[in-house]
Amino acid sequence: MTTQTYSPAPWAYEYSPYQGRNGEIPAFEIFDAESNKIFDTNEDTDAELQEANARLGSTAPRLLAALIVCADLLADYDEAEGEEGDAYREAVAAIMEATGRAA
């Protein structure tokens, strides 16, 4: 299985607050390996949730790569009933969604 190209990994996040009239407004930014900003969090969201989302988003390339390996290991279960087959099909669906390919 292959994936579409995305910004170079690893990705990282950092705290990058805004200065508002009433003080600091929490926000996080996610960057690729070349320090290009990929996206940022919604500053209208609670700071702890923003950081959790930033952590998850910054691990996306690593998670996708690991999921591809797992799907490859489970490929023999593509038509199987049970946990392995379900896990394989769910992994493939997630990979397709992440890479913009139709399932």
N, C-alpha and C positions, 0 to 999 in steps of 0.2 A: 504494500500500500504506500502511496506517496501523498504528499500534501502540497497545497499551493504555497507559494513563497509568502512569508510575512517578514516583518522587521527583524533584524538580526537579534538573536538571543545571546546571552541571557538578558531578561528584562529585570528591572528593579523599580522600586518605588521610593519616593521620599515625601516627607511632610513639606508642604508648600502653602502656608496659610495666606489668606488675603487680609489686608488691613481695612476694616470697616469703620464706620463712624463710632461704633461702640466697642471697638477693640478688634482683636484677632478673630478671623473666621476660618475654622479648620478646613483644610483641603489637602489632597494628595495628588501627586502626578506620577505617571508610570512612564519609564524611559526604556528604550532599547539599548543594545550593547554599544551603539554609537552615540549615545546620549541624546537621541531624538525623542521628543515627547510623543508618546503613543496615544495616551488619553489621560483624562483626569477624573476625579471623583466629583460627585454632586455636593457642593458646599452647603446645600440646604438639608443634608442628611446628617444624622448624629456622627460625631467624629470617630467613635469606635466602629460603627458600621462602615464608614468610609475607609478606615484602615483595613478592615477585614476584606472589603471589596478590592482594595489596592493590592493586598497580599495575594488574593486569588488571581486577579488579573495579571499581576507580574509573573506568576508561575505558569501562565497559559502555554507558552511554547514547551516547557518541560513536561507539563501534564499531557499535552497532545502527543509528544514523542513517546512518552511512557504508555499511553493508551494504544498507540499504533503497535508497539511491541507486544502488548497484552493481546490485542486483536489477532496479531500474527500467530501467537502461541495457541490461541483458541480457534484458529481457522478450521480445524478438522471438525469442530462442533457446529458448523454453520447451519446445518439442518437438524441438529439434535434437539430433543426435548430436555427440559430441566435447566438447572442453574448455568451450566457451561454454555449451552446454546443461547439462553437468554442473555448472558453476559456478553457473548460474542456479538449478537445482533444489536444490543444496546451500544457497545463500543463502536461498531461500524456506523450506526446512526449518528452518534456524537461526532465521530471523525468527519463524516459527510457534512454535518452541519457546520463544524468548525472550519472546514476547508471550502465551503461554498459549493459543494457538489450535491447533485440530487441523489437521494437514497434509492 
